[in-house]
Amino acid sequence: MASQPVLVNFPKKMLSQLDSLVRKGLFSNRSEAIREGARGVILGYGGLAGRAEKPATDVVREIRAEMWKDALAQAEGDERRAADILAKNAKLAASGFWASTPRA
């Protein structure tokens, strides 16, 4: 599953609480925490057809497996390059790079 950047504005207090969860090690970065929250909303409203009845941890594993498969295909089967692609995308998303990139 390919990722797309999304610009989201948070109240300062909420962002501080989110950062606290990252510092505690519950999430590796803000993006991961926000994705997990979005999954919860989607699952709560019955989205992700066929996945709603599964525990969230199983859904997260499936989504991560899809992301790995996409990165591996992009890296032409090279696992090290695929890991670098995932890491680079996570860093770019966390830095706000995608939000500041001009769109066509």
A tleap script that builds the chain and sets N, CA, C and O, in Angstrom:
source leaprc.protein.ff14SB
mol = sequence {
  NMET ALA SER GLN PRO VAL LEU VAL ASN PHE
  PRO LYS LYS MET LEU SER GLN LEU ASP SER
  LEU VAL ARG LYS GLY LEU PHE SER ASN ARG
  SER GLU ALA ILE ARG GLU GLY ALA ARG GLY
  VAL ILE LEU GLY TYR GLY GLY LEU ALA GLY
  ARG ALA GLU LYS PRO ALA THR ASP VAL VAL
  ARG GLU ILE ARG ALA GLU MET TRP LYS ASP
  ALA LEU ALA GLN ALA GLU GLY ASP GLU ARG
  ARG ALA ALA ASP ILE LEU ALA LYS ASN ALA
  LYS LEU ALA ALA SER GLY PHE TRP ALA SER
  THR PRO ARG CALA
}
set mol.1.N position { 0.854 -1.168 0.000 }
set mol.1.CA position { 0.000 0.000 0.000 }
set mol.1.C position { 0.898 1.228 0.000 }
set mol.1.O position { 1.699 1.422 0.915 }
set mol.2.N position { 0.762 2.047 -1.023 }
set mol.2.CA position { 1.570 3.257 -1.123 }
set mol.2.C position { 1.052 4.312 -0.151 }
set mol.2.O position { -0.153 4.425 0.077 }
set mol.3.N position { 1.963 5.070 0.408 }
set mol.3.CA position { 1.591 6.130 1.340 }
set mol.3.C position { 1.456 7.447 0.601 }
set mol.3.O position { 2.123 7.678 -0.408 }
set mol.4.N position { 0.587 8.311 1.111 }
set mol.4.CA position { 0.446 9.657 0.581 }
set mol.4.C position { 0.547 10.631 1.731 }
set mol.4.O position { -0.008 10.386 2.803 }
set mol.5.N position { 1.246 11.733 1.527 }
set mol.5.CA position { 1.366 12.724 2.597 }
set mol.5.C position { 0.051 13.460 2.817 }
set mol.5.O position { -0.718 13.688 1.883 }
set mol.6.N position { -0.189 13.824 4.071 }
set mol.6.CA position { -1.382 14.587 4.440 }
set mol.6.C position { -0.951 15.640 5.455 }
set mol.6.O position { -0.295 15.328 6.448 }
set mol.7.N position { -1.319 16.865 5.199 }
set mol.7.CA position { -1.015 17.950 6.132 }
set mol.7.C position { -2.132 18.004 7.163 }
set mol.7.O position { -3.303 18.156 6.816 }
set mol.8.N position { -1.759 17.878 8.442 }
set mol.8.CA position { -2.735 17.895 9.530 }
set mol.8.C position { -2.282 18.910 10.568 }
set mol.8.O position { -1.116 18.923 10.964 }
set mol.9.N position { -3.197 19.755 11.005 }
set mol.9.CA position { -2.899 20.727 12.057 }
set mol.9.C position { -3.454 20.223 13.379 }
set mol.9.O position { -4.586 19.745 13.442 }
set mol.10.N position { -2.653 20.331 14.439 }
set mol.10.CA position { -3.044 19.889 15.768 }
set mol.10.C position { -2.967 21.059 16.740 }
set mol.10.O position { -2.109 21.931 16.601 }
set mol.11.N position { -3.857 21.078 17.717 }
set mol.11.CA position { -3.683 22.041 18.804 }
set mol.11.C position { -2.369 21.722 19.529 }
set mol.11.O position { -1.965 20.561 19.589 }
set mol.12.N position { -1.708 22.734 20.073 }
set mol.12.CA position { -0.407 22.527 20.718 }
set mol.12.C position { -0.463 21.460 21.808 }
set mol.12.O position { 0.436 20.624 21.901 }
set mol.13.N position { -1.504 21.481 22.628 }
set mol.13.CA position { -1.600 20.513 23.728 }
set mol.13.C position { -1.695 19.089 23.193 }
set mol.13.O position { -1.053 18.184 23.727 }
set mol.14.N position { -2.488 18.881 22.145 }
set mol.14.CA position { -2.633 17.546 21.572 }
set mol.14.C position { -1.314 17.071 20.976 }
set mol.14.O position { -0.948 15.906 21.128 }
set mol.15.N position { -0.601 17.962 20.300 }
set mol.15.CA position { 0.691 17.605 19.719 }
set mol.15.C position { 1.696 17.260 20.815 }
set mol.15.O position { 2.499 16.341 20.657 }
set mol.16.N position { 1.651 17.987 21.912 }
set mol.16.CA position { 2.522 17.707 23.042 }
set mol.16.C position { 2.228 16.316 23.607 }
set mol.16.O position { 3.146 15.569 23.944 }
set mol.17.N position { 0.951 15.978 23.706 }
set mol.17.CA position { 0.567 14.656 24.207 }
set mol.17.C position { 1.012 13.565 23.237 }
set mol.17.O position { 1.457 12.498 23.661 }
set mol.18.N position { 0.895 13.825 21.961 }
set mol.18.CA position { 1.332 12.882 20.941 }
set mol.18.C position { 2.841 12.665 21.038 }
set mol.18.O position { 3.315 11.529 20.989 }
set mol.19.N position { 3.589 13.756 21.175 }
set mol.19.CA position { 5.043 13.656 21.319 }
set mol.19.C position { 5.426 12.880 22.574 }
set mol.19.O position { 6.424 12.161 22.581 }
set mol.20.N position { 4.646 13.023 23.618 }
set mol.20.CA position { 4.904 12.290 24.853 }
set mol.20.C position { 4.780 10.778 24.625 }
set mol.20.O position { 5.568 10.000 25.163 }
set mol.21.N position { 3.798 10.373 23.834 }
set mol.21.CA position { 3.641 8.942 23.518 }
set mol.21.C position { 4.841 8.421 22.731 }
set mol.21.O position { 5.275 7.285 22.920 }
set mol.22.N position { 5.372 9.268 21.841 }
set mol.22.CA position { 6.551 8.890 21.056 }
set mol.22.C position { 7.762 8.765 21.979 }
set mol.22.O position { 8.519 7.799 21.885 }
set mol.23.N position { 7.946 9.748 22.876 }
set mol.23.CA position { 9.080 9.699 23.806 }
set mol.23.C position { 9.020 8.473 24.709 }
set mol.23.O position { 10.056 7.909 25.062 }
set mol.24.N position { 7.812 8.056 25.085 }
set mol.24.CA position { 7.641 6.879 25.944 }
set mol.24.C position { 7.887 5.576 25.188 }
set mol.24.O position { 7.931 4.501 25.786 }
set mol.25.N position { 8.047 5.681 23.877 }
set mol.25.CA position { 8.339 4.499 23.072 }
set mol.25.C position { 7.114 3.743 22.596 }
set mol.25.O position { 7.246 2.645 22.054 }
set mol.26.N position { 5.927 4.300 22.782 }
set mol.26.CA position { 4.720 3.625 22.320 }
set mol.26.C position { 4.624 3.652 20.799 }
set mol.26.O position { 4.019 2.767 20.194 }
set mol.27.N position { 5.219 4.665 20.189 }
set mol.27.CA position { 5.271 4.799 18.738 }
set mol.27.C position { 6.670 5.266 18.368 }
set mol.27.O position { 7.332 5.945 19.152 }
set mol.28.N position { 7.119 4.900 17.165 }
set mol.28.CA position { 8.475 5.295 16.766 }
set mol.28.C position { 8.538 6.757 16.329 }
set mol.28.O position { 9.604 7.372 16.370 }
set mol.29.N position { 7.400 7.315 15.912 }
set mol.29.CA position { 7.359 8.712 15.493 }
set mol.29.C position { 5.916 9.199 15.441 }
set mol.29.O position { 4.983 8.421 15.637 }
set mol.30.N position { 5.744 10.471 15.181 }
set mol.30.CA position { 4.393 11.056 15.118 }
set mol.30.C position { 3.540 10.390 14.051 }
set mol.30.O position { 2.366 10.095 14.276 }
set mol.31.N position { 4.136 10.156 12.889 }
set mol.31.CA position { 3.371 9.574 11.783 }
set mol.31.C position { 2.771 8.238 12.159 }
set mol.31.O position { 1.609 7.961 11.862 }
set mol.32.N position { 3.568 7.410 12.816 }
set mol.32.CA position { 3.072 6.097 13.224 }
set mol.32.C position { 1.897 6.250 14.197 }
set mol.32.O position { 0.900 5.536 14.084 }
set mol.33.N position { 2.014 7.169 15.139 }
set mol.33.CA position { 0.944 7.392 16.110 }
set mol.33.C position { -0.324 7.897 15.420 }
set mol.33.O position { -1.427 7.453 15.740 }
set mol.34.N position { -0.168 8.806 14.492 }
set mol.34.CA position { -1.316 9.360 13.774 }
set mol.34.C position { -1.970 8.293 12.907 }
set mol.34.O position { -3.197 8.214 12.840 }
set mol.35.N position { -1.157 7.467 12.240 }
set mol.35.CA position { -1.725 6.373 11.434 }
set mol.35.C position { -2.527 5.423 12.308 }
set mol.35.O position { -3.612 4.986 11.924 }
set mol.36.N position { -1.996 5.102 13.481 }
set mol.36.CA position { -2.705 4.196 14.391 }
set mol.36.C position { -4.037 4.809 14.819 }
set mol.36.O position { -5.045 4.106 14.900 }
set mol.37.N position { -4.047 6.103 15.091 }
set mol.37.CA position { -5.294 6.775 15.443 }
set mol.37.C position { -6.296 6.744 14.297 }
set mol.37.O position { -7.487 6.514 14.505 }
set mol.38.N position { -5.802 6.977 13.091 }
set mol.38.CA position { -6.685 6.948 11.918 }
set mol.38.C position { -7.256 5.547 11.711 }
set mol.38.O position { -8.429 5.395 11.371 }
set mol.39.N position { -6.428 4.527 11.915 }
set mol.39.CA position { -6.926 3.150 11.792 }
set mol.39.C position { -8.057 2.896 12.782 }
set mol.39.O position { -9.059 2.262 12.449 }
set mol.40.N position { -7.882 3.397 13.996 }
set mol.40.CA position { -8.917 3.219 15.017 }
set mol.40.C position { -10.236 3.859 14.604 }
set mol.40.O position { -11.306 3.286 14.812 }
set mol.41.N position { -10.153 5.042 14.021 }
set mol.41.CA position { -11.366 5.719 13.555 }
set mol.41.C position { -12.018 4.917 12.431 }
set mol.41.O position { -13.229 4.696 12.428 }
set mol.42.N position { -11.198 4.488 11.483 }
set mol.42.CA position { -11.731 3.721 10.348 }
set mol.42.C position { -12.368 2.428 10.830 }
set mol.42.O position { -13.478 2.089 10.418 }
set mol.43.N position { -11.678 1.711 11.692 }
set mol.43.CA position { -12.233 0.465 12.218 }
set mol.43.C position { -13.494 0.715 13.028 }
set mol.43.O position { -14.445 -0.065 12.971 }
set mol.44.N position { -13.496 1.804 13.778 }
set mol.44.CA position { -14.660 2.138 14.590 }
set mol.44.C position { -15.895 2.420 13.759 }
set mol.44.O position { -17.017 2.216 14.222 }
set mol.45.N position { -15.700 2.882 12.545 }
set mol.45.CA position { -16.823 3.182 11.663 }
set mol.45.C position { -17.052 2.072 10.645 }
set mol.45.O position { -17.802 2.253 9.686 }
set mol.46.N position { -16.410 0.928 10.848 }
set mol.46.CA position { -16.663 -0.231 9.988 }
set mol.46.C position { -15.977 -0.181 8.639 }
set mol.46.O position { -16.375 -0.902 7.724 }
set mol.47.N position { -14.960 0.648 8.491 }
set mol.47.CA position { -14.229 0.703 7.229 }
set mol.47.C position { -13.289 -0.473 7.094 }
set mol.47.O position { -13.359 -1.427 7.869 }
set mol.48.N position { -12.428 -0.405 6.130 }
set mol.48.CA position { -11.486 -1.490 5.844 }
set mol.48.C position { -12.230 -2.813 5.751 }
set mol.48.O position { -11.990 -3.731 6.535 }
set mol.49.N position { -13.127 -2.897 4.791 }
set mol.49.CA position { -13.985 -4.069 4.615 }
set mol.49.C position { -13.196 -5.353 4.784 }
set mol.49.O position { -12.128 -5.526 4.198 }
set mol.50.N position { -13.726 -6.231 5.577 }
set mol.50.CA position { -13.083 -7.513 5.826 }
set mol.50.C position { -12.069 -7.468 6.947 }
set mol.50.O position { -11.616 -8.516 7.406 }
set mol.51.N position { -11.703 -6.283 7.399 }
set mol.51.CA position { -10.718 -6.175 8.466 }
set mol.51.C position { -11.359 -5.720 9.773 }
set mol.51.O position { -10.766 -5.881 10.840 }
set mol.52.N position { -12.538 -5.165 9.705 }
set mol.52.CA position { -13.149 -4.553 10.884 }
set mol.52.C position { -13.352 -5.539 12.029 }
set mol.52.O position { -13.338 -5.150 13.196 }
set mol.53.N position { -13.539 -6.809 11.699 }
set mol.53.CA position { -13.766 -7.790 12.761 }
set mol.53.C position { -12.467 -8.311 13.379 }
set mol.53.O position { -12.508 -9.072 14.345 }
set mol.54.N position { -11.333 -7.917 12.841 }
set mol.54.CA position { -10.044 -8.377 13.346 }
set mol.54.C position { -9.535 -7.427 14.430 }
set mol.54.O position { -9.883 -6.246 14.446 }
set mol.55.N position { -8.709 -7.953 15.334 }
set mol.55.CA position { -8.066 -7.065 16.314 }
set mol.55.C position { -7.185 -6.046 15.594 }
set mol.55.O position { -6.605 -6.345 14.549 }
set mol.56.N position { -7.089 -4.862 16.149 }
set mol.56.CA position { -6.306 -3.790 15.530 }
set mol.56.C position { -4.865 -4.211 15.287 }
set mol.56.O position { -4.270 -3.828 14.279 }
set mol.57.N position { -4.296 -4.994 16.198 }
set mol.57.CA position { -2.899 -5.401 16.016 }
set mol.57.C position { -2.738 -6.253 14.757 }
set mol.57.O position { -1.719 -6.161 14.073 }
set mol.58.N position { -3.738 -7.082 14.449 }
set mol.58.CA position { -3.672 -7.890 13.228 }
set mol.58.C position { -3.766 -7.005 11.989 }
set mol.58.O position { -3.070 -7.226 10.998 }
set mol.59.N position { -4.637 -6.003 12.061 }
set mol.59.CA position { -4.798 -5.084 10.933 }
set mol.59.C position { -3.501 -4.318 10.710 }
set mol.59.O position { -3.065 -4.146 9.572 }
set mol.60.N position { -2.882 -3.858 11.798 }
set mol.60.CA position { -1.618 -3.130 11.682 }
set mol.60.C position { -0.566 -4.023 11.042 }
set mol.60.O position { 0.181 -3.574 10.171 }
set mol.61.N position { -0.499 -5.276 11.462 }
set mol.61.CA position { 0.465 -6.211 10.852 }
set mol.61.C position { 0.215 -6.364 9.357 }
set mol.61.O position { 1.157 -6.371 8.565 }
set mol.62.N position { -1.057 -6.488 8.969 }
set mol.62.CA position { -1.387 -6.630 7.553 }
set mol.62.C position { -0.977 -5.392 6.762 }
set mol.62.O position { -0.403 -5.500 5.678 }
set mol.63.N position { -1.274 -4.226 7.308 }
set mol.63.CA position { -0.932 -2.984 6.613 }
set mol.63.C position { 0.573 -2.829 6.501 }
set mol.63.O position { 1.085 -2.434 5.453 }
set mol.64.N position { 1.282 -3.138 7.575 }
set mol.64.CA position { 2.750 -3.053 7.524 }
set mol.64.C position { 3.318 -4.037 6.515 }
set mol.64.O position { 4.289 -3.728 5.825 }
set mol.65.N position { 2.713 -5.235 6.422 }
set mol.65.CA position { 3.167 -6.218 5.436 }
set mol.65.C position { 2.943 -5.694 4.024 }
set mol.65.O position { 3.784 -5.899 3.149 }
set mol.66.N position { 1.814 -5.016 3.791 }
set mol.66.CA position { 1.544 -4.423 2.478 }
set mol.66.C position { 2.552 -3.321 2.166 }
set mol.66.O position { 3.035 -3.214 1.038 }
set mol.67.N position { 2.867 -2.507 3.165 }
set mol.67.CA position { 3.846 -1.439 2.956 }
set mol.67.C position { 5.217 -2.030 2.627 }
set mol.67.O position { 5.922 -1.520 1.756 }
set mol.68.N position { 5.596 -3.114 3.330 }
set mol.68.CA position { 6.874 -3.769 3.069 }
set mol.68.C position { 6.893 -4.340 1.660 }
set mol.68.O position { 7.888 -4.209 0.948 }
set mol.69.N position { 5.794 -4.974 1.256 }
set mol.69.CA position { 5.712 -5.552 -0.081 }
set mol.69.C position { 5.885 -4.468 -1.143 }
set mol.69.O position { 6.601 -4.666 -2.125 }
set mol.70.N position { 5.233 -3.326 -0.947 }
set mol.70.CA position { 5.362 -2.218 -1.891 }
set mol.70.C position { 6.798 -1.696 -1.947 }
set mol.70.O position { 7.331 -1.448 -3.028 }
set mol.71.N position { 7.418 -1.532 -0.781 }
set mol.71.CA position { 8.798 -1.034 -0.738 }
set mol.71.C position { 9.750 -2.037 -1.374 }
set mol.71.O position { 10.681 -1.648 -2.079 }
set mol.72.N position { 9.524 -3.320 -1.130 }
set mol.72.CA position { 10.368 -4.360 -1.706 }
set mol.72.C position { 10.255 -4.373 -3.233 }
set mol.72.O position { 11.252 -4.553 -3.933 }
set mol.73.N position { 9.041 -4.182 -3.739 }
set mol.73.CA position { 8.857 -4.114 -5.188 }
set mol.73.C position { 9.569 -2.894 -5.760 }
set mol.73.O position { 10.209 -2.966 -6.809 }
set mol.74.N position { 9.447 -1.779 -5.056 }
set mol.74.CA position { 10.106 -0.553 -5.497 }
set mol.74.C position { 11.622 -0.718 -5.499 }
set mol.74.O position { 12.318 -0.144 -6.338 }
set mol.75.N position { 12.129 -1.512 -4.547 }
set mol.75.CA position { 13.576 -1.748 -4.427 }
set mol.75.C position { 14.032 -2.944 -5.258 }
set mol.75.O position { 15.172 -3.391 -5.140 }
set mol.76.N position { 13.142 -3.452 -6.089 }
set mol.76.CA position { 13.452 -4.584 -6.966 }
set mol.76.C position { 13.993 -5.788 -6.207 }
set mol.76.O position { 14.935 -6.443 -6.651 }
set mol.77.N position { 13.384 -6.073 -5.049 }
set mol.77.CA position { 13.730 -7.265 -4.281 }
set mol.77.C position { 14.881 -7.100 -3.301 }
set mol.77.O position { 15.177 -8.024 -2.544 }
set mol.78.N position { 15.525 -5.966 -3.298 }
set mol.78.CA position { 16.648 -5.724 -2.395 }
set mol.78.C position { 16.110 -5.293 -1.025 }
set mol.78.O position { 15.605 -4.182 -0.867 }
set mol.79.N position { 16.227 -6.193 -0.037 }
set mol.79.CA position { 15.647 -5.934 1.278 }
set mol.79.C position { 16.268 -4.722 1.970 }
set mol.79.O position { 15.569 -3.957 2.633 }
set mol.80.N position { 17.556 -4.553 1.817 }
set mol.80.CA position { 18.212 -3.399 2.450 }
set mol.80.C position { 17.683 -2.091 1.862 }
set mol.80.O position { 17.388 -1.147 2.595 }
set mol.81.N position { 17.567 -2.044 0.534 }
set mol.81.CA position { 17.011 -0.841 -0.106 }
set mol.81.C position { 15.558 -0.623 0.284 }
set mol.81.O position { 15.127 0.517 0.460 }
set mol.82.N position { 14.795 -1.708 0.422 }
set mol.82.CA position { 13.388 -1.583 0.830 }
set mol.82.C position { 13.294 -0.977 2.227 }
set mol.82.O position { 12.457 -0.110 2.478 }
set mol.83.N position { 14.149 -1.434 3.128 }
set mol.83.CA position { 14.168 -0.873 4.484 }
set mol.83.C position { 14.555 0.599 4.448 }
set mol.83.O position { 13.996 1.410 5.186 }
set mol.84.N position { 15.507 0.941 3.594 }
set mol.84.CA position { 15.906 2.342 3.453 }
set mol.84.C position { 14.755 3.194 2.912 }
set mol.84.O position { 14.560 4.329 3.346 }
set mol.85.N position { 14.004 2.648 1.976 }
set mol.85.CA position { 12.853 3.369 1.410 }
set mol.85.C position { 11.824 3.647 2.504 }
set mol.85.O position { 11.326 4.766 2.621 }
set mol.86.N position { 11.508 2.634 3.299 }
set mol.86.CA position { 10.535 2.824 4.384 }
set mol.86.C position { 11.039 3.845 5.399 }
set mol.86.O position { 10.281 4.703 5.852 }
set mol.87.N position { 12.315 3.752 5.753 }
set mol.87.CA position { 12.890 4.692 6.723 }
set mol.87.C position { 12.891 6.110 6.166 }
set mol.87.O position { 12.560 7.059 6.877 }
set mol.88.N position { 13.260 6.254 4.905 }
set mol.88.CA position { 13.295 7.576 4.280 }
set mol.88.C position { 11.895 8.183 4.238 }
set mol.88.O position { 11.718 9.362 4.546 }
set mol.89.N position { 10.904 7.383 3.858 }
set mol.89.CA position { 9.528 7.887 3.804 }
set mol.89.C position { 9.041 8.302 5.181 }
set mol.89.O position { 8.356 9.316 5.315 }
set mol.90.N position { 9.385 7.535 6.207 }
set mol.90.CA position { 8.971 7.882 7.571 }
set mol.90.C position { 9.635 9.183 8.016 }
set mol.90.O position { 8.988 10.036 8.624 }
set mol.91.N position { 10.925 9.337 7.713 }
set mol.91.CA position { 11.637 10.571 8.080 }
set mol.91.C position { 11.075 11.775 7.347 }
set mol.91.O position { 10.895 12.839 7.939 }
set mol.92.N position { 10.798 11.611 6.058 }
set mol.92.CA position { 10.243 12.720 5.288 }
set mol.92.C position { 8.867 13.112 5.805 }
set mol.92.O position { 8.555 14.298 5.911 }
set mol.93.N position { 8.057 12.134 6.122 }
set mol.93.CA position { 6.718 12.427 6.648 }
set mol.93.C position { 6.814 13.132 7.991 }
set mol.93.O position { 6.096 14.101 8.239 }
set mol.94.N position { 7.696 12.652 8.856 }
set mol.94.CA position { 7.837 13.253 10.185 }
set mol.94.C position { 8.403 14.666 10.107 }
set mol.94.O position { 8.101 15.502 10.959 }
set mol.95.N position { 9.214 14.938 9.101 }
set mol.95.CA position { 9.835 16.262 8.975 }
set mol.95.C position { 8.886 17.307 8.402 }
set mol.95.O position { 9.160 18.505 8.465 }
set mol.96.N position { 7.774 16.849 7.846 }
set mol.96.CA position { 6.856 17.769 7.203 }
set mol.96.C position { 7.231 18.057 5.765 }
set mol.96.O position { 6.632 18.919 5.122 }
set mol.97.N position { 8.226 17.337 5.257 }
set mol.97.CA position { 8.705 17.556 3.889 }
set mol.97.C position { 7.577 17.469 2.876 }
set mol.97.O position { 7.443 18.340 2.016 }
set mol.98.N position { 6.763 16.418 2.973 }
set mol.98.CA position { 5.700 16.218 1.990 }
set mol.98.C position { 4.706 17.370 2.013 }
set mol.98.O position { 4.178 17.755 0.970 }
set mol.99.N position { 4.452 17.911 3.174 }
set mol.99.CA position { 3.488 19.013 3.285 }
set mol.99.C position { 4.016 20.287 2.629 }
set mol.99.O position { 3.239 21.126 2.174 }
set mol.100.N position { 5.341 20.426 2.583 }
set mol.100.CA position { 5.920 21.657 2.027 }
set mol.100.C position { 6.334 21.512 0.562 }
set mol.100.O position { 6.817 22.470 -0.042 }
set mol.101.N position { 6.148 20.315 -0.013 }
set mol.101.CA position { 6.526 20.090 -1.400 }
set mol.101.C position { 5.451 20.605 -2.335 }
set mol.101.O position { 4.285 20.239 -2.184 }
set mol.102.N position { 5.809 21.449 -3.300 }
set mol.102.CA position { 4.798 21.963 -4.248 }
set mol.102.C position { 4.155 20.818 -5.021 }
set mol.102.O position { 4.824 19.855 -5.397 }
set mol.103.N position { 2.881 20.929 -5.249 }
set mol.103.CA position { 2.130 19.923 -5.982 }
set mol.103.C position { 1.892 20.418 -7.408 }
set mol.103.O position { 1.781 21.619 -7.655 }
set mol.104.N position { 1.815 19.476 -8.329 }
set mol.104.CA position { 1.557 19.823 -9.740 }
set mol.104.C position { 0.104 20.192 -9.930 }
set mol.104.O position { -0.310 20.514 -11.044 }
savepdb mol mol.pdb
quit
